[in-house]
Amino acid sequence: MQLTIKATGNNAEVISYLLAKNPNNLYERRNNGHFVRMFYNKFSHEEVEVTLFVTPDPIGLARNSSETYDITSYINDREFVVSSIFCSFIRSSLGTALNGKPKEEYAAWVDHAFNIEFSFGPVASDLSDHQIIELFKPLGYEVEISYGEANYQMDIKNKSTARFIVLKGLTTLQNGLRQLFVLIPVLDNYKHYYIDEKEIEKIERYGEGWLDTHPQRETIFRRALRFKELYRSVEKSTGTNQKGKVLENKVRLNDLRYEKIVDCINNLKNKESIVDFGSGEGKLSVRLGFVKGVREILAVEPSEYATLKALKRFEELSDKEDFIQPTPIMGSLFYYDERLKSKDIMVLCEVIEHIDEYRLPKIMSTILRDYKPKTLIITTPNKEYNQVYDMGKEYRHPDHRFEWTREEFHEWCNGQNPGNYELTFDGIGEEHQLFGFPTQLCLFTHKGVQ
């Protein structure tokens, strides 16, 4: 997967200073099992052509797969096409240009418009050629789309479905790159990472000055953010929608989950010790650290990368008054850990759907028969609510192994109960009359502590 930037005209060589990359040096970095290379094909006063090229490192991927691909832990084409993954790989390489922060003597050139050509690909998109043109043409670009030749041994087809896109126009380097970083994930309609408030901030930052007036603004937001809670919160940040109506304030679903879990725990008598299974980067664990009456929080996570980020988050809050700093534990639901036995509360927030269904009974047996928490809280997506998101058959996250209806979740929870727990079902988020809540919750309460 590659992106080539070509600038022509007087002072084209300034592009190298805006990129902060010496044309005499090969730039090469490793990023999450991939090589990121940047090199100049042409360099003169009137013409500069520089290419960013990303290739998977098969040895690195094999060696670090358990740490690198916590989310996309399966084979697909994302590593080989220009997508949100590609943008994340090259963002640090282009950080100086994206932020408009070259050396002081070249700062004035940040706002200088060059004759620029961006070419990138291959792109795997469900959009038609016409729809792709409608994304870039309003920004002043001439758009060229081509298809790669397919060299099959059998006579299946002559051309690949992957496309290569060339954009030509008069623009600043910073503005052009920011437009690409918003629109490339829109082309792919795929996100390899969790979509949260940082995604809103990124779109607002990169979209400043051009996105609000784009005729495809609504489509861009919908495909970039995927879920209505986030989409509406972006609309709220502007104060009005395109028709001038004041929009309601929307709280992110992820925050609502955390708030609901905290509320459940606040209402429990026994809450001194909590285990946060699949704690990720520690966002829920941090909130639990401020719950009155809590004395111990064990943040259990199998990913070393996520655990290190959580540890940093915990340390930043360690001096806060009344904050119980969580203890990170590198662990897994698949292995028994004596340290987790007989705790007051265990939480599995959006965890079970990332596990193959056939493995869940063993996990639940370990939790309810061996660990024996006084309370177990489980949340998972409500599959029925996906119709509200206009998602079709796709899951809310590419790493989900399943998503259950309310009936399926109720049946499964009741089937896991060894008989000594009372079950209470609830929902989280904005309730739909037909499809219920976006997130469903089950509270397992041990009968001996009621």
Secondary structure in CASP SS format (residue, H / E / C, confidence):
PFRMAT SS
TARGET T0000
AUTHOR 0000-0000-0000
METHOD secondary structure of the structure
MODEL  1
M C 1.00
Q E 1.00
L E 1.00
T E 1.00
I E 1.00
K E 1.00
A E 1.00
T E 1.00
G C 1.00
N C 1.00
N C 1.00
A C 1.00
E C 1.00
V H 1.00
I H 1.00
S H 1.00
Y H 1.00
L H 1.00
L H 1.00
A C 1.00
K C 1.00
N C 1.00
P C 1.00
N C 1.00
N C 1.00
L C 1.00
Y E 1.00
E E 1.00
R E 1.00
R E 1.00
N E 1.00
N C 1.00
G C 1.00
H E 1.00
F E 1.00
V E 1.00
R E 1.00
M E 1.00
F E 1.00
Y E 1.00
N E 1.00
K E 1.00
F E 1.00
S C 1.00
H C 1.00
E C 1.00
E E 1.00
V E 1.00
E E 1.00
V E 1.00
T E 1.00
L E 1.00
F E 1.00
V E 1.00
T E 1.00
P E 1.00
D C 1.00
P H 1.00
I H 1.00
G H 1.00
L H 1.00
A H 1.00
R H 1.00
N H 1.00
S H 1.00
S H 1.00
E H 1.00
T H 1.00
Y C 1.00
D C 1.00
I C 1.00
T C 1.00
S C 1.00
Y C 1.00
I C 1.00
N C 1.00
D C 1.00
R H 1.00
E H 1.00
F H 1.00
V C 1.00
V C 1.00
S C 1.00
S H 1.00
I H 1.00
F H 1.00
C H 1.00
S H 1.00
F H 1.00
I H 1.00
R C 1.00
S C 1.00
S C 1.00
L C 1.00
G H 1.00
T H 1.00
A H 1.00
L H 1.00
N H 1.00
G C 1.00
K C 1.00
P C 1.00
K C 1.00
E H 1.00
E H 1.00
Y H 1.00
A H 1.00
A H 1.00
W H 1.00
V H 1.00
D H 1.00
H C 1.00
A C 1.00
F E 1.00
N E 1.00
I E 1.00
E E 1.00
F E 1.00
S E 1.00
F E 1.00
G E 1.00
P E 1.00
V E 1.00
A C 1.00
S C 1.00
D C 1.00
L C 1.00
S C 1.00
D H 1.00
H H 1.00
Q H 1.00
I H 1.00
I H 1.00
E H 1.00
L H 1.00
F H 1.00
K H 1.00
P H 1.00
L H 1.00
G C 1.00
Y C 1.00
E E 1.00
V E 1.00
E E 1.00
I E 1.00
S E 1.00
Y E 1.00
G E 1.00
E E 1.00
A C 1.00
N C 1.00
Y C 1.00
Q C 1.00
M C 1.00
D C 1.00
I C 1.00
K C 1.00
N C 1.00
K E 1.00
S E 1.00
T E 1.00
A E 1.00
R E 1.00
F E 1.00
I E 1.00
V E 1.00
L E 1.00
K E 1.00
G E 1.00
L E 1.00
T E 1.00
T C 1.00
L H 1.00
Q H 1.00
N H 1.00
G H 1.00
L H 1.00
R H 1.00
Q H 1.00
L H 1.00
F H 1.00
V H 1.00
L H 1.00
I H 1.00
P H 1.00
V H 1.00
L H 1.00
D H 1.00
N C 1.00
Y C 1.00
K C 1.00
H C 1.00
Y C 1.00
Y C 1.00
I C 1.00
D C 1.00
E H 1.00
K H 1.00
E H 1.00
I H 1.00
E H 1.00
K H 1.00
I H 1.00
E H 1.00
R H 1.00
Y H 1.00
G C 1.00
E C 1.00
G C 1.00
W C 1.00
L C 1.00
D C 1.00
T C 1.00
H C 1.00
P C 1.00
Q C 1.00
R H 1.00
E H 1.00
T H 1.00
I H 1.00
F H 1.00
R H 1.00
R H 1.00
A H 1.00
L H 1.00
R C 1.00
F C 1.00
K H 1.00
E H 1.00
L H 1.00
Y H 1.00
R H 1.00
S H 1.00
V H 1.00
E H 1.00
K H 1.00
S H 1.00
T H 1.00
G C 1.00
T E 1.00
N C 1.00
Q C 1.00
K C 1.00
G C 1.00
K C 1.00
V E 1.00
L C 1.00
E C 1.00
N C 1.00
K C 1.00
V C 1.00
R C 1.00
L H 1.00
N H 1.00
D H 1.00
L H 1.00
R H 1.00
Y H 1.00
E H 1.00
K H 1.00
I H 1.00
V H 1.00
D H 1.00
C H 1.00
I H 1.00
N H 1.00
N C 1.00
L C 1.00
K C 1.00
N C 1.00
K C 1.00
E C 1.00
S E 1.00
I E 1.00
V E 1.00
D E 1.00
F E 1.00
G C 1.00
S C 1.00
G C 1.00
E C 1.00
G C 1.00
K H 1.00
L H 1.00
S H 1.00
V H 1.00
R H 1.00
L H 1.00
G C 1.00
F C 1.00
V C 1.00
K C 1.00
G C 1.00
V C 1.00
R C 1.00
E E 1.00
I E 1.00
L E 1.00
A E 1.00
V E 1.00
E E 1.00
P C 1.00
S C 1.00
E H 1.00
Y H 1.00
A H 1.00
T H 1.00
L H 1.00
K H 1.00
A H 1.00
L H 1.00
K H 1.00
R H 1.00
F H 1.00
E H 1.00
E H 1.00
L C 1.00
S C 1.00
D C 1.00
K C 1.00
E C 1.00
D C 1.00
F C 1.00
I C 1.00
Q C 1.00
P C 1.00
T E 1.00
P E 1.00
I E 1.00
M E 1.00
G C 1.00
S C 1.00
L C 1.00
F C 1.00
Y C 1.00
Y C 1.00
D C 1.00
E H 1.00
R H 1.00
L H 1.00
K C 1.00
S C 1.00
K C 1.00
D C 1.00
I E 1.00
M E 1.00
V E 1.00
L E 1.00
C E 1.00
E C 1.00
V C 1.00
I H 1.00
E H 1.00
H H 1.00
I C 1.00
D C 1.00
E H 1.00
Y H 1.00
R H 1.00
L H 1.00
P H 1.00
K H 1.00
I H 1.00
M H 1.00
S H 1.00
T H 1.00
I H 1.00
L H 1.00
R H 1.00
D H 1.00
Y H 1.00
K C 1.00
P C 1.00
K C 1.00
T E 1.00
L E 1.00
I E 1.00
I E 1.00
T E 1.00
T E 1.00
P E 1.00
N E 1.00
K H 1.00
E H 1.00
Y H 1.00
N H 1.00
Q H 1.00
V C 1.00
Y C 1.00
D C 1.00
M C 1.00
G C 1.00
K C 1.00
E C 1.00
Y C 1.00
R C 1.00
H C 1.00
P C 1.00
D C 1.00
H C 1.00
R C 1.00
F C 1.00
E C 1.00
W E 1.00
T C 1.00
R H 1.00
E H 1.00
E H 1.00
F H 1.00
H H 1.00
E H 1.00
W H 1.00
C H 1.00
N H 1.00
G H 1.00
Q H 1.00
N C 1.00
P C 1.00
G C 1.00
N C 1.00
Y E 1.00
E E 1.00
L E 1.00
T E 1.00
F E 1.00
D E 1.00
G E 1.00
I E 1.00
G C 1.00
E C 1.00
E C 1.00
H E 1.00
Q C 1.00
L C 1.00
F C 1.00
G E 1.00
F C 1.00
P C 1.00
T E 1.00
Q E 1.00
L E 1.00
C E 1.00
L E 1.00
F E 1.00
T E 1.00
H E 1.00
K H 1.00
G H 1.00
V H 1.00
Q C 1.00
END
